[in-house]
Amino acid sequence: MDLNGLGSQLKLWRDRTTPASVGLPTQKRRRAPGLRREEVAQLAGVSADYLVRLEQGRARHPSVQVVQSLARALRLDAGERDVLYRLAGHLPPSPSRMERHVPPSVMRLVDRLGDTPVSVIDASWQTIMQNRAAAALFGDLTGESERGQNRAWRTFMDLPGMGRFEPQTRSMVGRDVVADLRAALLRLPDDPDLGALVADLRRESPRFAELWETTPARPRGAQRKTLHHPVVGWMTLDCDKLTVNDGELQIVVFTAEPGSPDAEALALAVVVGLQEMGEELTPA
């Protein structure tokens, strides 16, 4: 591993990334135009001390998960992402594996949507990123394990969240998860992470195992979902999916018809969730 190259390149990328480009407030007095180490660490979900050690060459084995998180935090494009992988001692993702790189343009889109809940997931339903509104509505996944950040795993393990689907929606979501994972496994039969997820779900969830035997492959589409918020109550939302990177990444957006009771409930649920997280909603 080229430790000096890794550290110096991380610092160069950090210095060129402005707070505004990652959705952070711009302060008038800053020593440098780029991000502080603490800001990059927060965006990547690592400690500031660990980032210092990476930049100084004292951390020798950054994991693939850390590399992925740093690439997103620093808004690297696909070519730069591959450079980071190599400097960290890893092979860049191959076409036979799930694409998890979120292009900077998609990150800007997610940041700009503001009060609209938006998540980006990969072919295994792993949450790659979500905006604050999505975290407020469904729960902040920042401190969760890798499995805990997977939407398919959370669905079938019944992990708690802020908003809970009503039974009919829950049944529909379960079938759609299985059908979509089947379709993904047909596209990417050699991806070890995808295969391991399906194997673990079949072993740990009788409901998933039963659906796996009876549900044909089908990519997910647009849906209407009814969920219950513990403070706001019931709301029915449109759940739309946009695809990027040849369909391997999905942008999932929750909206309601403007001016409707569901739109009012959604807006209030986001505000309540942000208050629970100790934040406030700011205009996009």
C-alpha positions, 0 to 999 in steps of 0.5 A: 500500500502506498501510504504516503500517496494515500494520505497526500491524496486524501488531503488534496481531495479534502482541500478541494471539497467545499462545505457547500458541495456537501450540504454543509453551511458555509462560514465566512471565516475559514482557514482554508476553502476545503473541508475540515478533517472533522467534517469529512470524518462526520460525513464518512462515519469515521473518527477524526483521529482515524482520518488524521492517521490515514492522512499521516500514513499511520493507519495501514489498512483502511477497509473497503467500507471506509474507502466507500464512505470516504469516496462518498464524503469527498464527492469522488467520481468513478475514476477517482474512486478507483484511484482511492481503492488502489491507494488503499490496497484494494481492487476497484469494484468489478462489473460482476459485483454490485455498484455502490459508488454514488456519483457527485451529481446524485449526491447533490440531488439528494442534498437539494431535495431537503424536506423530501425523504430520499434514500440511495440503495444498491442492488441488495437494498443496502442503504448507501446514503439518505438525507436528513428527511429520510432519517427523520421519517424512518430512523437514523441509520448512522450508528447501525451495523452494516446489516442494520443499514440494509433495508431488506434485512430490516424488513424481515428482521422487524428492526424498529424504525420511526415509521411502521408500515401497515400490514397490507403494505408490509406484505407488499414490501416483503414480496417486492424485496424478495422479487427484486433480490431474485432479479439482482441475483440473476444479474450478479450471480457471482457477487459474494455480498449479495449471495451472503445476504440472501443466504442469511435471510433464508436462514434467519427469516422463515417468512423470507424463506417461504417467499423465496420459494414462491416469488418470481424475479421482478425489479421493483417499481413505483408503489403507494405505501401506508405507514404509521408514525407514532406522533403524526399517525397514518399517512399514505405516500407515493414511493418512486424509484429512479435508477442510476449507474445502469440501474444498479443504484436506486434513488428512492423518493417518498412524496405526497400530493401537495396540499393533501392531509398526507402531505401535511402529515409527512411534513410534520413527521419530518419536523418531529423526527428532526427534533428527535435527532436534535436538528432543525429543517433548513431550506434547500 
